[in-house]
């Protein structure tokens, strides 16, 4: 990938899109591009932080690991999103793990060169503060949905979000075009596979959901229209 391509991709990320071109060029000079097959673990929860990842292509899942080895997928990141920005700044161990869900190309920003660049660029410092504030707002929104809504509601919201990011939304239906197992959905919702399966079967019976091959379709009700 050429410097010009890297600059363009960095400028499209949620973390660096407020930077001037000369700042992006300086940033592009310290990064490296890596390619990974599906199901590659990028780092584990508790690993030492070595830098930030920006997704160029593909999908990366973020997960938490319990003491007994169970994993809870808490988020999916796609093109233009960044991973590991908190550990990039504070240098503390990773608060979650990350693994590729599909074949993925990543832009890696190593921590030490980045910190040197940060010391010399007030514009980059302001951009990082704004980006971290936005991530905090997103986290608060996730906590609110998890605390105040039941599993049925959270499942429907999650499927619509996945359709928006990894599928399509028509007037009367939202189609999730990503091949997800019920186990993965359960991890993302913090519920058991059995509980998610029960909700899916109930929603299919009610006509709210249907399955077409690997696609999950969420149908709008008359009241929602």
KEFIFI-282105 format. One record per residue: residue in three letters; x, y, z of N, C-alpha, C in turn. Coordinates in steps of 0.001 Angstrom, whole numbers, padded with zeros to 6 digits, always signed. Example, Ala and Ser with C-alpha at 12.3 -4.5 7.8 and 13.67 -1.06 7.14 Angstrom:
ALA+013190-005690+007800+012300-004500+007800+013200-003300+007800 SER+012850-002250+007080+013670-001060+007140+012900+000030+007870 
end
This chain:
UNK+000842-001185+000000+000000+000000+000000+000890+001252+000000 UNK+000648+002180-000906+001441+003390-001033+001075+004407+000056 UNK+002007+005354+000316+001778+006371+001334+000481+007137+001071 UNK+000245+007481-000202-000973+008227-000543-002228+007439-000187 UNK-002206+006115-000425-003354+005273-000078-003537+005211+001434 UNK-002427+005110+002156-002492+005047+003612-003057+006350+004176 UNK-002605+007471+003642-003097+008776+004076-004607+008869+003866 UNK-005070+008422+002709-006505+008450+002418-007287+007594+003394 UNK-006799+006389+003648-007503+005480+004558-007487+006003+005992 UNK-006355+006536+006439-006295+007098+007790-007266+008262+007933 UNK-007366+009073+006877-008267+010218+006910-009734+009837+006968 UNK-010044+008592+006618-011428+008114+006653-011773+007414+007967 UNK-010780+007193+008821-011048+006490+010076-011766+007402+011055 UNK-012487+006780+011969-013206+007532+012991-012263+008226+013958 UNK-011015+007800+014010-010069+008311+014994-009209+009458+014465 UNK-008914+009449+013165-007988+010430+012609-008615+011357+011566 UNK-009939+011298+011396-010551+012030+010278-010593+013542+010450 UNK-010163+014056+011600-010133+015492+011787-008765+016109+011573 UNK-007786+015295+011167-006413+015779+011012-006183+016435+009657 UNK-005243+017390+009634-004804+017987+008380-003953+016981+007606 UNK-003830+017198+006310-003115+016236+005470-001649+016071+005895 UNK-000977+017160+006295+000425+017012+006666+000598+016163+007918 UNK-000383+016242+008843-000347+015369+010019-000567+013912+009615 UNK-001462+013689+008667-001727+012332+008201-000506+011748+007495 UNK+000205+012574+006741+001414+012114+006053+002467+011702+007075 UNK+002661+012511+008110+003630+012168+009160+003227+010876+009859 UNK+001937+010713+010082+001447+009496+010723+001661+008286+009817 UNK+001397+008457+008522+001535+007343+007575+002970+006846+007487 UNK+003928+007695+007795+005339+007320+007684+005805+006393+008804 UNK+005005+006239+009855+005427+005378+010968+004633+004069+011040 UNK+003678+003895+010134+002799+002723+010249+003310+001559+009394 UNK+002685+000403+009577+002902-000731+008675+001547-001396+008391 UNK+001439-001990+007223+000203-002647+006788+000371-004153+006910 UNK-000613-004813+007516-000562-006265+007696-001837-006904+007152 UNK-001732-008135+006702-002881-008889+006176-003024-010186+006965 UNK-004267-010538+007335-004510-011699+008180-005702-012507+007664 UNK-005645-013846+007767-006820-014659+007439-007864-014556+008540 UNK-009049-015096+008287-010105-015105+009299-009663-015902+010523 UNK-010203-015513+011668-009956-016181+012957-008513-016043+013442 UNK-007838-014963+013055-006499-014664+013573-006623-013795+014820 UNK-006042-014229+015928-006047-013424+017142-004980-012339+017015 UNK-005392-011097+017088-004471-009972+016984-003788-009703+018322 UNK-004565-009761+019382-004027-009672+020730-005075-010190+021708 UNK-004619-010593+022891-005501-011135+023915-005687-010124+025040 UNK-006762-010294+025774-007009-009456+026942-005845-009599+027918 UNK-005280-008476+028360-004155-008504+029273-002802-008402+028613 UNK-002753-008520+027273-001477-008384+026559-000929-006967+026697 UNK+000385-006848+026607+001012-005539+026619+000626-004781+025347 UNK+000368-003487+025490-000019-002678+024337+001185-002334+023494 UNK+001085-002594+022187+002176-002230+021278+001741-001249+020203 UNK+000436-000928+020151-000002+000029+019155-001487-000056+018852 UNK-001904+000685+017855-003296+000799+017438-003478+000161+016064 UNK-004648-000431+015831-004984-001017+014541-006137-000239+013911 UNK-006011+000098+012635-007112+000655+011859-007508-000379+010808 UNK-008790-000666+010696-009263-001683+009759-009329-001090+008358 UNK-008529-001632+007444-008566-001201+006045-009641-001971+005282 UNK-009659-003293+005447-010716-004138+004869-011000-005273+005845 UNK-012215-005816+005785-012566-006949+006635-013280-006527+007905 UNK-013459-007490+008807-014180-007287+010062-013373-007891+011204 UNK-013271-007164+012299-012565-007623+013492-013545-007648+014663 UNK-013528-008717+015436-014387-008790+016617-013568-008513+017869 UNK-014181-007818+018816-013575-007507+020099-014244-008387+021149 UNK-013447-009021+021999-014032-009973+022939-013381-009877+024317 UNK-014160-010264+025328-013671-010399+026694-013529-011881+027003 UNK-012580-012230+027852-012332-013628+028204-012490-013820+029708 UNK-013357-014768+030098-013557-015078+031513-012429-015977+032026 UNK-012355-016130+033338-011307-016952+033932-011394-018404+033486 UNK-012604-018879+033175-012763-020265+032747-012559-020437+031240 UNK-012148-019359+030543-011855-019455+029120-012991-019066+028201 UNK-014173-018846+028735-015301-018445+027889-015066-017053+027325 UNK-015536-016829+026085-015378-015541+025429-016730-014861+025231 UNK-016730-013534+025375-017908-012722+025124-017548-011680+024070 UNK-018108-011819+022869-017880-010841+021815-018719-009609+022116 UNK-018074-008455+022229-018778-007244+022635-018952-006237+021505 UNK-018204-006402+020420-018311-005427+019340-017671-005963+018064 UNK-018145-005468+016922-017540-005766+015632-017053-004460+015015 UNK-015828-004472+014492-015274-003297+013830-015038-003610+012367 UNK-015329-002637+011499-015155-002813+010063-014295-001689+009499 UNK-014256-001598+008183-013408-000614+007504-013622+000801+008054 UNK-012511+001475+008364-012565+002843+008840-012597+002994+010344 UNK-012694+001874+011078-012719+001941+012532-011364+001536+013104 UNK-011091+001997+014328-009796+001737+014954-009968+000889+016214 UNK-008909+000162+016552-008927-000774+017672-007701-000525+018536 UNK-007910-000414+019846-006794-000307+020768-006336+001097+021050 UNK-007224+002089+020861-006801+003471+021049-006529+003813+022517 UNK-007249+003170+023442-007028+003469+024863-005661+002960+025305 UNK-005360+001718+024960-004053+001152+025314-002921+001859+024582 UNK-003205+002404+023404-002194+003167+022675-001746+004379+023482 UNK-002695+005030+024158-002395+006251+024890-001814+005965+026268 UNK-002461+005081+027045-002007+004908+028431-000942+003831+028598 UNK-000732+002983+027582+000305+001973+027660+000008+000820+028589 UNK-001201+000765+029142-001580-000315+030052-001989-001552+029259 UNK-002075-002718+029922-002449-003950+029213-003800-003829+028512 UNK-003975-004617+027462-005215-004601+026685-006404-004941+027575 UNK-007474-004142+027477-008674-004381+028283-009591-005417+027643 UNK-009327-005790+026390-010117-006803+025678-009231-007426+024614 UNK-009679-008549+024060-008957-009197+022978-009541-008804+021632 UNK-008809-009094+020567-009286-008801+019213-008876-009925+018281 UNK-009791-010324+017395-009512-011371+016416-010259-011048+015126 UNK-009688-011454+013997-010351-011210+012718-011533-012158+012556 UNK-012646-011634+012073-013815-012459+011789-013817-012893+010335 UNK-013203-012087+009476-013079-012364+008047-011630-012084+007644 UNK-011212-012462+006417-009894-012019+005955-009804-010493+006071 UNK-008715-010011+006626-008646-008609+007037-007295-007983+006710 UNK-007324-006722+006273-006103-005937+006114-006144-004806+007135 UNK-005029-004638+007852-004967-003673+008945-003829-002683+008751 UNK-004061-001476+009221-003006-000466+009316-002596-000398+010777 UNK-001332-000720+011063-000854-000768+012442-000024+000473+012760 UNK-000391+001161+013857+000333+002348+014312+001097+001973+015582 UNK+002423+001820+015527+003193+001415+016710+003207+002506+017776 UNK+003183+002091+019036+002984+003034+020140+004124+004028+020309 UNK+005363+003581+020390+006457+004495+020706+006635+005595+019656 UNK+006694+005268+018355+006773+006349+017360+005559+007277+017405 UNK+004389+006691+017704+003186+007521+017773+003267+008511+018925 UNK+003752+008077+020096+003845+008968+021249+004815+010113+020969 UNK+005880+009843+020253+006818+010903+019881+006147+011909+018953 UNK+005357+011397+018006+004618+012262+017097+003577+013082+017855 UNK+002925+012450+018822+001901+013132+019616+002493+014300+020395 UNK+003695+014122+020937+004357+015188+021701+004619+016430+020856 UNK+004756+016244+019552+005137+017361+018677+003975+017959+017898 UNK+002739+017474+018122+001609+017927+017305+000378+018254+018160 UNK+000145+019537+018475-001060+019922+019214-002350+019532+018488 UNK-002339+019595+017157-003544+019215+016404-003870+017751+016592 UNK-002827+016902+016606-003043+015480+016846-003543+015254+018267 UNK-003015+015998+019221-003473+015878+020608-004954+016203+020732 UNK-005395+017281+020095-006821+017652+020143-007692+016595+019486 UNK-007219+016059+018362-007986+015036+017660-008155+013781+018518 UNK-007103+013396+019226-007178+012211+020085-008173+012434+021214 UNK-008167+013622+021819-009108+013921+022899-010549+013819+022401 UNK-010836+014412+021245-012187+014365+020685-012612+012928+020363 UNK-011686+012144+019824-012002+010763+019456-012273+009911+020686 UNK-011507+010112+021744-011724+009361+022981-013060+009750+023625 UNK-013433+011024+023537-014733+011453+024055-015866+010762+023303 UNK-015741+010654+021980-016764+009989+021178-016866+008507+021528 UNK-015716+007865+021738-015739+006450+022118-016400+006260+023484 UNK-016181+007192+024415-016815+007110+025733-018327+007222+025607 UNK-018799+008122+024753-020239+008240+024531-020827+006950+023971 UNK-020118+006321+023040-020589+005062+022466-020660+003972+023539 UNK-019656+003941+024415-019636+002950+025496-020806+003162+026448 UNK-021082+004415+026795-022214+004714+027673-023528+004264+027044 UNK-023654+004439+025739-024864+004020+025030-025021+002504+025072 UNK-023907+001773+024919-023949+000315+024993-024373-000151+026378 UNK-023832+000483+027412-024190+000123+028786-025666+000379+029027 UNK-026175+001495+028527-027585+001825+028693-028479+000761+028063 UNK-028138+000324+026849-028944-000704+026178-028893-002021+026939 UNK-027715-002354+027481-027564-003631+028177-028322-003653+029494 UNK-028374-002495+030178-028972-002440+031514-030488-002298+031460 UNK-030989-001468+030534-032391-001074+030599-033306-001784+029604 UNK-032797-002702+028787-033654-003392+027830-033518-004906+027980 UNK-034613-005603+027684-034586-007058+027804-033908-007684+026585 UNK-033701-009010+026633-032954-009700+025582-033643-009580+024230 UNK-034952-009691+024196-035686-009595+022930-035403-008260+022248 UNK-035527-007181+023004-035303-005847+022444-033855-005692+021984 UNK-032915-006141+022819-031502-005991+022474-031137-006800+021235 UNK-031764-007975+021068-031518-008803+019889-031996-008095+018624 UNK-033187-007527+018657-033712-006825+017496-032869-005594+017161 UNK-032456-004852+018187-031606-003674+017960-030279-004094+017348 UNK-029680-005164+017893-028399-005645+017377-028517-006066+015919 UNK-029563-006796+015569-029734-007270+014196-029931-006097+013236 UNK-030657-005068+013655-030832-003895+012795-029503-003155+012612 UNK-028717-003080+013683-027405-002438+013571-026501-003216+012622 UNK-026524-004544+012737-025708-005378+011855-026162-005258+010408 UNK-027472-005125+010206-027993-004942+008848-027521-003606+008276 UNK-027485-002582+009114-027052-001263+008664-025571-001283+008266 UNK-024755-002009+009040-023314-002029+008805-022915-003120+007816 UNK-023526-004291+007942-023099-005453+007170-024253-006052+006372 UNK-025106-005222+005825-026230-005735+005047-026959-004598+004369 UNK-028270-004616+004453-029057-003554+003830-030369-003402+004583 UNK-030916-002191+004501-032201-001904+005123-033133-001371+004054 UNK-034218-002092+003814-035241-001662+002879-036393-001045+003668 UNK-037454-000690+002975-038590-000044+003659-039223-000964+004684 UNK-039366-002228+004360-040115-003139+005227-039267-004195+005908 UNK-037977-004185+005667-037150-005215+006294-035685-004792+006360 UNK-034979-005392+007329-033530-005197+007482-032879-006560+007309 UNK-031914-006650+006402-031292-007926+006060-029841-007931+006540 UNK-029514-008881+007423-028143-009058+007895-027458-010033+006946 UNK-026473-009566+006194-025817-010386+005188-024514-011015+005699 UNK-024225-010817+006986-023040-011413+007612-023415-012774+008173 UNK-022591-013781+007900-022861-015148+008355-022487-015267+009833 UNK-023490-015148+010702-023266-015200+012150-023987-016390+012754 UNK-023313-017090+013654-023958-018190+014364-024739-017633+015554 UNK-025647-018443+016078-026375-018027+017271-025428-017892+018457 UNK-024354-018663+018448-023366-018551+019507-022684-017188+019500 UNK-022356-016685+018302-021736-015362+018187-022704-014270+018619 UNK-023966-014379+018217-024972-013408+018651-025116-013425+020166 UNK-025099-014625+020751-025213-014745+022208-024042-014060+022901 UNK-022830-014237+022345-021655-013580+022921-021792-012069+022876 UNK-022283-011551+021770-022414-010110+021615-023488-009530+022530 UNK-024463-010351+022908-025558-009893+023756-025326-010210+025229 UNK-024269-010957+025530-024011-011341+026916-025059-012296+027451 UNK-025563-013180+026591-026611-014135+026966-026179-015540+026562 UNK-026947-016531+026994-026650-017902+026610-027159-018171+025196 UNK-026547-019161+024538-026992-019522+023195-028435-020006+023237 UNK-028801-020738+024292-030157-021267+024423-031182-020133+024522 UNK-030836-019075+025285-031759-017949+025439-031948-017217+024120 UNK-030860-017034+023366-030955-016363+022067-031743-017216+021085 UNK-031489-018518+021088-032230-019431+020218-033728-019370+020505 UNK-034077-019306+021775-035490-019221+022170-036120-017940+021639 UNK-035415-016825+021746-035948-015562+021258-036073-015563+019733 UNK-035089-016125+019047-035138-016184+017579-036327-017018+017127 UNK-036542-018185+017769-037670-019043+017391-038998-018339+017635 UNK-039092-017609+018743-040324-016884+019054-040569-015767+018049 UNK-039509-015051+017671-039647-013953+016715-039982-014457+015314 UNK-039441-015630+014947-039796-016240+013660-041269-016632+013656 UNK-041736-017216+014767-043131-017628+014886-044066-016422+014789 UNK-043634-015283+015324-044447-014064+015289-044373-013338+013944 UNK-043473-013792+013064-043309-013123+011785-042395-011923+011836 UNK-041673-011746+012950-040744-010622+013077-039394-010914+012434 UNK-039009-012194+012389-037746-012616+011797-037994-013724+010794 UNK-037074-013845+009835-037032-015016+008963-035572-015276+008605 UNK-035288-016525+008241-033937-016934+007882-033938-017359+006427 UNK-033025-016767+005630-032892-017112+004217-031435-017479+003966 UNK-031135-018776+004021-029751-019215+003897-028945-018733+005085 UNK-027892-017945+004817-027084-017380+005896-027568-015989+006293 UNK-028641-015509+005685-029129-014157+005957-030236-014191+007014 UNK-030188-013230+007936-031250-013032+008912-032023-011792+008497 UNK-033344-011905+008416-034175-010781+007956-035084-010342+009098 UNK-035025-009056+009433-035880-008471+010454-037010-007728+009741 UNK-038245-008139+010002-039406-007541+009343-040007-006460+010223 UNK-040380-005338+009609-041053-004277+010330-042511-004654+010578 UNK-043038-004234+011718-044454-004418+011990-045202-003183+011485 UNK-046515-003290+011411-047338-002161+010973-047131-000979+011903 UNK-047030-001243+013221-046864-000173+014197-045535+000550+014003 UNK-044478-000201+013639-043181+000404+013440-043147+001261+012180 UNK-043916+000881+011161-043932+001663+009927-044640+002990+010161 
end
